[in-house]
Amino acid sequence: MHDVIIIGAGPAGLSAAFWCDDLGLDTLVLEQDEKVGGQLAGIYNPIENYLGLRVTNGQEMLEHFSARIDEADFDLWTNVEIENIDLKARRIILRSGEELQSISIIVATGVRRRQLGIPGESEFVGRGIIESAARDAQLFAGKDVCVIGGGDAAAENALLLAEVCPTVTLVHRGKTLRARREFTERLQVNHCITIFKESQVQSILGGDNDGRRVEAVEILRAGAIKPFQMAVGGVLIRIGVVPNTELFRGQLQLDEQGYIITGRDHETGVANIFAIGDVSNPLAPTISGATGAGATAVKVIAARLSSH
Ligand SMILES: Cc1cc2nc3c(=O)[nH]c(=O)nc-3n(C[C@H](O)[C@H](O)[C@H](O)COP(=O)(O)OP(=O)(O)OC[C@H]3O[C@@H](n4cnc5c(N)ncnc54)[C@H](O)[C@@H]3O)c2cc1C
């Protein structure tokens, strides 16, 4: 029986584990990936808004976190697959068959990128699907590319690609871009960037040979009956995120987008089950917010345990 089991080892889960160690709680962290860090692994630009640290990317921030985490005393299991969870009983069964029991559970499973679900999206990963403009722009220099999405992330990536690509076509489903004004103003005056609003990419196409790579996209524009093909050498997709809450459906109260609903203390509607970080739909999903939520939840748990 552990005092606390934390599910997810992104900034929120790691911060919670660190606080658990500080407050002397017996803690186990379960992470599904091979490595810890969550979204930090996918941040390729400088992070300059976390007080006390200025780093060139998420990996460097993780190294700072790890230096402290390594000194802390808690169990961390990676590559773990949770088969079943009974939140009321606070019992977790792993795919390996192991059964775990805890007084409290902290859900820190974060979010993942939303997928379009169109042909070619998975097939061309690593072969023309651009993971990040901050990391990969030079690999696509001189190629015409397509960016799908209309928010800050899509706009920021389109602007970065426009520095090295002859044309960038930004395809957006809505009537207006959701990106902040700073970005939309720069998009509109950039001669390399064309914006297709009320349009959808229906498929990503590649060549027929063995080393197939992205060669074109099929775009359906507003009012058109048929899609048209546009030749591109790369496609970057940024259409938002979805919370990792499938495991808790039917057991926790979720909002209409699937995020976990909690109170100020980060406790969910089920006693002793807490949710922290991006999975609990913070107004501003940030590293500071995620680490702060970890601190709050653990302080609440520790106070409760010491009063029993
Ligand atoms: C490109 C990019 C740039 C960003 N830039 C900034 C920035 O400059 N400043 C800033 O403050 N924030 C930034 N953010 C946001 C910040 O990274 C997130 O707010 C933060 O990572 C949220 O932490 P989290 O621990 O809640 O979730 P996550 O980082 O999503 O971590 C969740 C973890 O849970 C694991 N998990 C999920 N499901 C399970 C399961 N069933 N079992 C076990 N483990 C599971 C995941 O594998 C992951 O490791 C950026 C994000 C991105 C993508």
PDBQT file of the ligand as one rigid body, heavy atoms in Angstrom, charges set to zero:
ROOT
HETATM    1  C1  LIG A 401       5.648  22.965 -28.339  1.00  0.00    +0.000 C 
HETATM    2  C2  LIG A 401       5.275  23.326 -26.924  1.00  0.00    +0.000 A 
HETATM    3  C3  LIG A 401       5.828  24.466 -26.370  1.00  0.00    +0.000 A 
HETATM    4  C4  LIG A 401       5.509  24.814 -25.037  1.00  0.00    +0.000 A 
HETATM    5  N1  LIG A 401       6.101  25.922 -24.505  1.00  0.00    +0.000 NA
HETATM    6  C5  LIG A 401       5.862  26.242 -23.211  1.00  0.00    +0.000 A 
HETATM    7  C6  LIG A 401       6.523  27.353 -22.598  1.00  0.00    +0.000 A 
HETATM    8  O1  LIG A 401       7.323  28.053 -23.213  1.00  0.00    +0.000 OA
HETATM    9  N2  LIG A 401       6.227  27.618 -21.287  1.00  0.00    +0.000 N 
HETATM   10  C7  LIG A 401       5.346  26.865 -20.567  1.00  0.00    +0.000 A 
HETATM   11  O2  LIG A 401       5.141  27.152 -19.387  1.00  0.00    +0.000 OA
HETATM   12  N3  LIG A 401       4.701  25.813 -21.115  1.00  0.00    +0.000 NA
HETATM   13  C8  LIG A 401       4.936  25.479 -22.411  1.00  0.00    +0.000 A 
HETATM   14  N4  LIG A 401       4.282  24.408 -22.975  1.00  0.00    +0.000 N 
HETATM   15  C9  LIG A 401       3.244  23.709 -22.201  1.00  0.00    +0.000 C 
HETATM   16  C10 LIG A 401       3.821  22.719 -21.181  1.00  0.00    +0.000 C 
HETATM   17  O3  LIG A 401       4.730  21.860 -21.813  1.00  0.00    +0.000 OA
HETATM   18  C11 LIG A 401       2.666  21.929 -20.542  1.00  0.00    +0.000 C 
HETATM   19  O4  LIG A 401       1.779  22.840 -19.926  1.00  0.00    +0.000 OA
HETATM   20  C12 LIG A 401       3.202  20.929 -19.498  1.00  0.00    +0.000 C 
HETATM   21  O5  LIG A 401       4.060  19.992 -20.108  1.00  0.00    +0.000 OA
HETATM   22  C13 LIG A 401       2.033  20.185 -18.826  1.00  0.00    +0.000 C 
HETATM   23  O6  LIG A 401       2.582  19.222 -17.976  1.00  0.00    +0.000 OA
HETATM   24  P1  LIG A 401       1.730  17.924 -17.508  1.00  0.00    +0.000 P 
HETATM   25  O7  LIG A 401       2.639  17.148 -16.618  1.00  0.00    +0.000 OA
HETATM   26  O8  LIG A 401       0.424  18.358 -17.007  1.00  0.00    +0.000 OA
HETATM   27  O9  LIG A 401       1.424  17.102 -18.834  1.00  0.00    +0.000 OA
HETATM   28  P2  LIG A 401       2.374  16.434 -19.936  1.00  0.00    +0.000 P 
HETATM   29  O10 LIG A 401       3.604  17.233 -20.144  1.00  0.00    +0.000 OA
HETATM   30  O11 LIG A 401       1.464  16.203 -21.090  1.00  0.00    +0.000 OA
HETATM   31  O12 LIG A 401       2.808  15.026 -19.302  1.00  0.00    +0.000 OA
HETATM   32  C14 LIG A 401       1.878  13.979 -19.111  1.00  0.00    +0.000 C 
HETATM   33  C15 LIG A 401       2.630  12.666 -18.917  1.00  0.00    +0.000 C 
HETATM   34  O13 LIG A 401       1.676  11.645 -18.592  1.00  0.00    +0.000 OA
HETATM   35  C16 LIG A 401       2.004  10.455 -19.321  1.00  0.00    +0.000 C 
HETATM   36  N5  LIG A 401       0.789   9.634 -19.467  1.00  0.00    +0.000 N 
HETATM   37  C17 LIG A 401      -0.314   9.892 -20.203  1.00  0.00    +0.000 A 
HETATM   38  N6  LIG A 401      -1.209   8.875 -20.080  1.00  0.00    +0.000 NA
HETATM   39  C18 LIG A 401      -0.651   7.964 -19.237  1.00  0.00    +0.000 A 
HETATM   40  C19 LIG A 401      -1.079   6.694 -18.726  1.00  0.00    +0.000 A 
HETATM   41  N7  LIG A 401      -2.254   6.165 -19.047  1.00  0.00    +0.000 N 
HETATM   42  N8  LIG A 401      -0.255   6.009 -17.902  1.00  0.00    +0.000 NA
HETATM   43  C20 LIG A 401       0.967   6.534 -17.552  1.00  0.00    +0.000 A 
HETATM   44  N9  LIG A 401       1.436   7.741 -18.023  1.00  0.00    +0.000 NA
HETATM   45  C21 LIG A 401       0.627   8.450 -18.838  1.00  0.00    +0.000 A 
HETATM   46  C22 LIG A 401       2.530  11.003 -20.642  1.00  0.00    +0.000 C 
HETATM   47  O14 LIG A 401       3.287  10.003 -21.316  1.00  0.00    +0.000 OA
HETATM   48  C23 LIG A 401       3.357  12.188 -20.173  1.00  0.00    +0.000 C 
HETATM   49  O15 LIG A 401       4.681  11.805 -19.841  1.00  0.00    +0.000 OA
HETATM   50  C24 LIG A 401       4.600  24.027 -24.293  1.00  0.00    +0.000 A 
HETATM   51  C25 LIG A 401       4.037  22.872 -24.860  1.00  0.00    +0.000 A 
HETATM   52  C26 LIG A 401       4.378  22.521 -26.170  1.00  0.00    +0.000 A 
HETATM   53  C27 LIG A 401       3.795  21.256 -26.761  1.00  0.00    +0.000 C 
ENDROOT
TORSDOF 0
